[in-house]
Amino acid sequence: MDAPSLTKLLSPQGWALVNSLPPYDEKQAMALAMRLRAEGVDPDLAAAALTQSRLRAKARAKLGDFADGMLFTADGVEQATRLVVAALHARRYLAAGVTKVADLTTGVGADALAFAGTGLRVLATDVDEVTAAVATVNLRHFPEAEVRHADGLSLDLVAEGVDGVYADPARRTRGGRRVFDPAAYAPPLDAVWALRDQVPALGIKVGPGIPHPGLPADAETQWVSVDGDVVEAGLWFGPLAPDGPGRSALVLATAGGTTTSRLLRSGGDDDLAPDVGAVGAYLYEPDGAVIRAGLVAHATAELGGRLLDRTIAYVTTDAPAPAPDDATAPLATGYRVLDVMGFSLKRLKAYLRERGVGRLTVKKRGTAVTPEQLRSQLALKGDAEATLVLTRIAGAQHVLVVEPLAG
């Protein structure tokens, strides 16, 4: 979004228009644009309003009903923190006794909203003028939040009375490609890390693909998943990491308006060496946050199982693993094992044909076979459905036929 579009949207006519549009429907967007033009709405304003309608619809997955009263940029929606995770960020600062947070890369203000919503004072900055203006609109209901068009790294944190710092460096190029090198973040990760010398309560959101080598030894690095989707890793320093440095995985599950969680941490047992053995009656795939955090061995112990292969994140058990209670999110997705066979395209094709399988879910780890290629080679026909797991067992390629466990 450019400055002229933002100016039009913030006019009384523009704000009324964007808030009066029906829920976004891509199939109806062209017809709606034509109707607005026929009603005499300025074409540029109509286009900007329709864009906001589309972005709001996309942002609802992260921000829920809050999205309906906000403005967005395309990049801002992509990088915005999910509200349920942003609330956990805010709780860290509150628990650490922080009173004023500097959000150095506020974007559209999702994290700043959570900070201000819990009573923290917020100084939010963004280097992009339009983005800073959008954040100002989104934080309009919180007098304790100030937004500036500025480089957050240029702030005099002590003079500003800041006792907590948060940053979410940009991890995409202008063309939209992901950036995996922390030195190429904007701002660079090293420059943000250095701020802990001024303000020990420092938190940094990073991409979940960040490599373990080179992670700061004085930080808790926590990978977070929401409903099976790994959404971020966070680096937490000083009082924001009350349990000390290390790696952790936070698994969140949302359903029916409630959120359950499960925390798994590394510790003095980091050299856990789980057993490796034959396929049992059940198969478990640890949550992605657990895998990214390198805590598969810990999850294996929790599940009471063994690995199929020391290098692959599949856990097998002879009996069902204990089910989590209603307040706890599951560490892994479970399956009942129905059949096991060495990988042979001819044998697998015959197996599925005999059972009339026409719909196939394919999961894989440790194999070069792609699900799309396999489906085309199998030429499936029938009304039945099946779930296959392609993986290695004792170094050899195998196929496991499984069915998901209820719940």
C-alpha positions as CSV (number, residue, x, y, z in Angstrom):
1,M,0.0,0.0,0.0
2,D,1.3,3.5,-0.9
3,A,0.8,6.8,0.9
4,P,-2.0,8.1,-1.5
5,S,-4.0,4.9,-1.0
6,L,-3.6,5.2,2.8
7,T,-4.7,8.8,2.7
8,K,-7.9,7.8,0.7
9,L,-8.7,5.0,3.2
10,L,-8.3,7.3,6.2
11,S,-10.8,9.8,4.8
12,P,-14.3,9.7,6.3
13,Q,-15.6,8.3,3.0
14,G,-12.8,5.7,2.7
15,W,-13.0,4.5,6.3
16,A,-16.8,4.1,6.0
17,L,-16.4,2.2,2.7
18,V,-13.8,-0.3,3.9
19,N,-15.9,-1.0,7.0
20,S,-19.1,-1.5,5.1
21,L,-17.9,-4.0,2.6
22,P,-19.3,-7.6,2.8
23,P,-17.0,-10.5,3.9
24,Y,-14.4,-10.9,1.2
25,D,-15.2,-13.4,-1.6
26,E,-12.7,-13.7,-4.4
27,K,-15.4,-14.9,-6.8
28,Q,-17.5,-11.8,-6.1
29,A,-14.6,-9.3,-6.0
30,M,-14.9,-8.2,-9.7
31,A,-18.6,-7.8,-9.5
32,L,-18.3,-5.7,-6.3
33,A,-15.6,-3.5,-7.9
34,M,-17.9,-2.9,-10.8
35,R,-20.8,-2.0,-8.5
36,L,-18.7,0.4,-6.6
37,R,-17.6,2.1,-9.8
38,A,-21.2,2.3,-11.0
39,E,-22.1,4.0,-7.7
40,G,-19.5,6.7,-8.4
41,V,-16.8,5.6,-5.9
42,D,-13.4,6.8,-6.8
43,P,-11.6,3.8,-8.6
44,D,-8.4,4.2,-6.6
45,L,-10.4,4.3,-3.3
46,A,-12.5,1.2,-4.4
47,A,-9.3,-0.7,-5.2
48,A,-7.7,0.2,-1.9
49,A,-10.8,-0.7,0.0
50,L,-11.2,-4.1,-1.7
51,T,-7.5,-4.8,-1.1
52,Q,-8.0,-4.1,2.6
53,S,-11.1,-6.4,2.6
54,R,-8.9,-9.2,1.2
55,L,-6.1,-8.6,3.6
56,R,-8.5,-8.5,6.6
57,A,-9.9,-11.8,5.5
58,K,-6.5,-13.3,5.4
59,A,-5.5,-11.7,8.7
60,R,-8.5,-13.2,10.5
61,A,-6.6,-16.6,10.7
62,K,-4.0,-14.9,12.9
63,L,-5.9,-12.1,14.6
64,G,-9.5,-13.2,14.7
65,D,-12.2,-10.5,15.1
66,F,-9.5,-7.8,15.7
67,A,-8.6,-7.9,12.0
68,D,-12.0,-6.3,11.2
69,G,-11.0,-3.0,12.7
70,M,-7.4,-2.9,11.4
71,L,-5.5,-1.8,8.3
72,F,-2.9,-4.0,6.7
73,T,0.0,-4.1,4.3
74,A,0.6,-7.3,2.3
75,D,4.0,-7.9,4.1
76,G,2.4,-7.0,7.4
77,V,-0.1,-9.8,7.2
78,E,2.6,-12.3,6.3
79,Q,4.8,-11.4,9.2
80,A,2.2,-10.5,11.8
81,T,2.3,-12.7,15.0
82,R,-0.8,-14.8,15.7
83,L,-2.8,-13.2,18.5
84,V,-2.6,-16.3,20.7
85,V,1.2,-16.2,20.4
86,A,1.5,-12.5,20.8
87,A,-0.4,-12.8,24.1
88,L,2.2,-15.2,25.4
89,H,4.9,-12.8,24.4
90,A,3.2,-10.1,26.4
91,R,2.9,-12.4,29.4
92,R,6.7,-13.0,29.4
93,Y,7.3,-9.2,29.7
94,L,4.7,-8.9,32.4
95,A,6.1,-11.8,34.4
96,A,9.6,-10.3,34.1
97,G,8.4,-7.0,35.7
98,V,8.8,-5.0,32.5
99,T,6.7,-1.8,32.4
100,K,7.7,-0.3,29.0
101,V,8.4,-2.3,25.8
102,A,10.2,-0.9,22.7
103,D,8.8,-2.8,19.7
104,L,11.6,-2.0,17.3
105,T,10.0,-3.5,14.1
106,T,6.3,-3.2,14.8
107,G,5.0,-3.8,11.3
108,V,1.2,-3.6,11.5
109,G,1.4,-3.7,15.3
110,A,0.1,-7.2,16.2
111,D,2.6,-7.7,19.0
112,A,2.2,-4.1,20.1
113,L,-1.5,-4.7,20.4
114,A,-0.9,-7.6,22.8
115,F,1.6,-5.6,24.8
116,A,-0.7,-2.6,25.2
117,G,-3.7,-4.8,25.7
118,T,-2.1,-6.2,28.9
119,G,-1.3,-2.8,30.3
120,L,2.3,-2.4,29.2
121,R,3.4,0.9,27.8
122,V,4.7,0.6,24.3
123,L,7.0,2.5,22.1
124,A,6.6,1.1,18.6
125,T,8.8,2.0,15.6
126,D,9.0,1.0,11.9
127,V,11.4,2.3,9.2
128,D,8.7,2.4,6.6
129,E,6.5,5.5,6.8
130,V,3.3,3.9,5.5
131,T,3.7,0.9,7.8
132,A,4.2,3.1,10.8
133,A,1.0,5.0,9.8
134,V,-0.9,1.7,9.6
135,A,0.4,0.7,13.0
136,T,-0.8,4.1,14.4
137,V,-4.3,3.4,13.1
138,N,-4.3,-0.1,14.5
139,L,-3.1,1.0,18.0
140,R,-5.5,4.0,18.1
141,H,-7.5,2.6,21.0
142,F,-4.4,2.4,23.3
143,P,-3.2,5.7,24.7
144,E,-0.3,3.8,26.3
145,A,1.1,3.0,22.9
146,E,3.2,5.4,20.8
147,V,4.2,4.8,17.2
148,R,7.1,6.5,15.5
149,H,8.4,6.4,12.0
150,A,12.0,5.6,12.9
151,D,14.8,3.1,13.0
152,G,14.3,1.3,16.3
153,L,18.1,0.7,16.6
154,S,18.6,4.5,16.8
155,L,16.5,4.8,20.0
156,D,18.1,5.9,23.2
157,L,16.5,3.1,25.2
158,V,17.6,4.3,28.6
159,A,16.4,7.9,27.9
160,E,13.1,6.6,26.7
161,G,12.6,4.7,29.9
162,V,12.5,1.3,28.1
163,D,13.0,-1.7,30.3
164,G,12.0,-4.4,27.7
165,V,12.9,-4.7,24.0
166,Y,11.1,-6.8,21.3
167,A,12.0,-7.2,17.7
168,D,10.7,-9.1,14.7
169,P,13.3,-8.6,12.0
170,A,12.1,-8.9,8.4
171,R,12.9,-12.2,6.9
172,R,11.8,-11.7,3.3
173,T,13.3,-9.8,0.4
174,R,11.3,-7.2,-1.4
175,G,10.5,-9.8,-4.0
176,G,8.9,-12.0,-1.3
177,R,11.7,-14.7,-1.0
178,R,12.4,-16.0,2.4
179,V,15.7,-15.0,4.0
180,F,17.4,-17.8,6.0
181,D,20.7,-16.1,6.9
182,P,20.3,-14.2,10.2
183,A,22.9,-11.7,9.0
184,A,20.6,-10.8,6.1
185,Y,17.6,-10.0,8.3
186,A,16.4,-6.4,8.5
187,P,17.8,-5.4,10.9
188,P,20.6,-7.9,11.1
189,L,20.2,-10.3,14.0
190,D,23.6,-9.5,15.5
191,A,22.7,-5.8,15.8
192,V,19.5,-6.7,17.7
193,W,21.3,-9.3,19.9
194,A,23.7,-6.5,21.0
195,L,20.9,-4.6,22.6
196,R,20.8,-7.0,25.6
197,D,23.9,-5.1,26.9
198,Q,21.6,-2.1,27.4
199,V,18.3,-3.8,28.2
200,P,18.7,-7.4,29.4
201,A,14.9,-8.1,28.9
202,L,15.3,-8.7,25.1
203,G,13.0,-10.9,22.9
204,I,13.5,-11.6,19.2
205,K,11.1,-13.4,16.9
206,V,13.0,-15.4,14.2
207,G,12.1,-17.9,11.6
208,P,11.5,-21.4,12.7
209,G,14.2,-22.6,10.3
210,I,17.0,-20.8,12.1
211,P,19.9,-23.3,12.5
212,H,21.0,-24.5,15.9
213,P,24.7,-23.8,15.4
214,G,25.4,-20.2,16.3
215,L,22.3,-19.7,18.5
216,P,23.3,-17.5,21.5
217,A,24.3,-19.5,24.5
218,D,22.6,-17.1,26.9
219,A,19.1,-17.3,25.4
220,E,16.2,-19.6,25.7
221,T,15.3,-20.5,22.1
222,Q,11.7,-21.6,21.9
223,W,9.9,-23.0,18.8
224,V,6.1,-22.5,18.8
225,S,3.5,-24.4,16.8
226,V,-0.2,-23.6,16.6
227,D,-2.5,-26.4,15.5
228,G,0.4,-28.3,14.0
229,D,1.8,-25.3,12.1
230,V,5.3,-24.2,13.3
231,V,4.8,-20.4,13.3
232,E,8.0,-19.0,14.9
233,A,11.1,-19.4,17.0
234,G,11.8,-16.9,19.7
235,L,15.0,-15.9,21.4
236,W,14.5,-14.8,25.0
237,F,17.2,-13.2,27.1
238,G,17.7,-12.2,30.7
239,P,14.5,-12.1,32.8
240,L,12.4,-13.1,29.8
241,A,14.0,-16.6,30.2
242,P,13.3,-17.4,33.9
243,D,14.2,-21.1,33.4
244,G,17.5,-20.2,31.9
245,P,19.1,-20.8,28.5
246,G,18.3,-23.8,26.4
247,R,15.9,-25.1,23.8
248,S,12.2,-25.5,24.2
249,A,9.1,-26.4,22.2
250,L,5.7,-24.9,22.9
251,V,2.8,-26.8,21.3
252,L,-0.5,-24.9,21.2
253,A,-3.8,-26.3,20.1
254,T,-6.9,-24.2,19.6
255,A,-10.4,-25.6,19.6
256,G,-13.8,-24.5,20.6
257,G,-12.5,-21.1,21.7
258,T,-10.0,-22.5,24.1
259,T,-6.3,-23.0,23.8
260,T,-4.3,-25.9,25.3
261,S,-0.5,-26.1,25.5
262,R,2.4,-28.4,26.1
263,L,5.9,-27.3,26.9
264,L,8.9,-29.5,26.3
265,R,12.4,-28.3,27.4
266,S,16.0,-29.4,27.0
267,G,17.9,-30.0,30.2
268,G,20.7,-31.9,31.7
269,D,19.4,-35.0,29.8
270,D,20.3,-33.5,26.4
271,D,22.3,-36.6,25.5
272,L,19.2,-38.8,25.7
273,A,19.7,-41.8,23.3
274,P,16.3,-43.4,22.6
275,D,16.0,-47.0,21.6
276,V,15.7,-47.9,18.0
277,G,13.6,-50.9,17.1
278,A,11.0,-52.7,15.1
279,V,7.6,-51.2,14.2
280,G,5.1,-51.6,16.9
281,A,1.3,-51.4,16.9
282,Y,1.3,-47.6,16.9
283,L,3.2,-44.8,15.2
284,Y,3.6,-41.2,16.4
285,E,4.8,-38.2,14.5
286,P,6.2,-35.5,17.0
287,D,4.9,-32.0,16.5
288,G,6.9,-29.8,14.2
289,A,8.0,-27.5,17.1
290,V,9.4,-30.5,18.9
291,I,11.3,-31.6,15.8
292,R,12.7,-28.1,15.1
293,A,13.8,-27.8,18.7
294,G,15.8,-31.0,18.5
295,L,13.7,-32.6,21.2
296,V,12.6,-35.8,19.5
297,A,14.4,-37.9,22.0
298,H,12.6,-36.1,24.8
299,A,9.2,-36.7,23.1
300,T,10.1,-40.4,22.6
301,A,10.7,-40.8,26.3
302,E,7.4,-39.0,27.0
303,L,5.5,-41.3,24.6
304,G,7.2,-44.4,26.0
305,G,8.4,-45.5,22.6
306,R,11.4,-46.0,20.4
307,L,12.5,-44.6,17.1
308,L,12.2,-46.5,13.8
309,D,15.5,-44.9,12.7
310,R,17.9,-42.9,14.7
311,T,17.9,-40.1,12.1
312,I,14.1,-39.9,11.5
313,A,11.4,-38.4,13.7
314,Y,9.0,-41.3,13.8
315,V,8.2,-42.9,17.2
316,T,6.7,-46.3,17.5
317,T,5.0,-48.0,20.5
318,D,3.5,-51.3,21.3
319,A,0.6,-49.8,23.2
320,P,-1.2,-46.4,22.9
321,A,0.8,-43.6,24.4
322,P,-1.0,-41.9,27.4
323,A,-3.6,-39.4,26.1
324,P,-3.1,-35.8,27.2
325,D,-5.7,-34.3,29.5
326,D,-8.2,-31.7,28.4
327,A,-5.8,-28.8,29.4
328,T,-2.8,-30.2,27.5
329,A,-1.9,-30.2,23.9
330,P,-0.6,-33.4,22.3
331,L,3.1,-33.7,21.6
332,A,2.6,-35.9,18.6
333,T,0.0,-37.1,16.1
334,G,-0.8,-40.8,16.6
335,Y,-1.7,-43.6,14.1
336,R,-2.6,-47.2,14.4
337,V,-0.3,-49.4,12.3
338,L,-2.3,-51.7,10.0
339,D,0.4,-53.1,7.7
340,V,4.1,-52.8,7.0
341,M,6.0,-53.7,3.8
342,G,9.2,-53.1,2.1
343,F,8.9,-50.4,-0.6
344,S,7.9,-51.9,-3.9
345,L,5.8,-50.0,-6.4
346,K,4.4,-53.1,-7.9
347,R,3.5,-54.7,-4.5
348,L,2.0,-51.4,-3.2
349,K,-0.1,-51.0,-6.3
350,A,-1.5,-54.5,-6.0
351,Y,-2.1,-54.0,-2.3
352,L,-4.2,-50.8,-2.8
353,R,-6.0,-52.2,-5.9
354,E,-7.2,-55.2,-3.9
355,R,-8.7,-52.9,-1.3
356,G,-10.3,-50.5,-3.7
357,V,-8.3,-47.5,-2.5
358,G,-8.9,-44.4,-4.7
359,R,-8.0,-41.7,-2.2
360,L,-4.6,-41.6,-0.6
361,T,-2.9,-39.5,2.1
362,V,0.9,-39.8,1.9
363,K,3.3,-38.8,4.7
364,K,7.0,-39.2,4.3
365,R,10.4,-38.8,6.1
366,G,13.8,-40.0,5.0
367,T,12.8,-40.9,1.4
368,A,13.2,-39.1,-1.9
369,V,9.8,-40.4,-3.2
370,T,7.3,-37.5,-3.6
371,P,3.6,-38.0,-2.8
372,E,2.5,-36.5,-6.2
373,Q,4.8,-38.8,-8.2
374,L,3.7,-41.8,-6.2
375,R,0.0,-41.1,-6.7
376,S,0.4,-40.8,-10.4
377,Q,2.4,-44.1,-10.6
378,L,-0.2,-46.0,-8.5
379,A,-3.1,-45.0,-10.8
380,L,-5.6,-45.3,-8.0
381,K,-9.2,-46.4,-8.5
382,G,-11.9,-47.1,-6.0
383,D,-13.9,-45.5,-3.2
384,A,-11.8,-46.5,-0.2
385,E,-9.2,-44.3,1.3
386,A,-5.9,-45.0,3.0
387,T,-2.9,-43.3,4.8
388,L,0.6,-44.3,3.9
389,V,3.8,-43.4,5.7
390,L,7.0,-43.7,3.6
391,T,10.1,-43.9,5.7
392,R,13.3,-45.9,6.5
393,I,13.4,-48.8,8.9
394,A,16.8,-50.2,9.7
395,G,18.2,-48.3,6.7
396,A,15.7,-49.8,4.2
397,Q,12.8,-48.0,2.6
398,H,9.4,-49.2,3.9
399,V,5.7,-48.4,3.6
400,L,3.5,-48.3,6.7
401,V,-0.2,-48.4,6.2
402,V,-1.8,-46.6,9.1
403,E,-5.0,-45.0,10.3
404,P,-5.2,-41.8,12.5
405,L,-6.1,-42.3,16.1
406,A,-9.3,-40.6,17.2
407,G,-8.6,-37.2,18.8
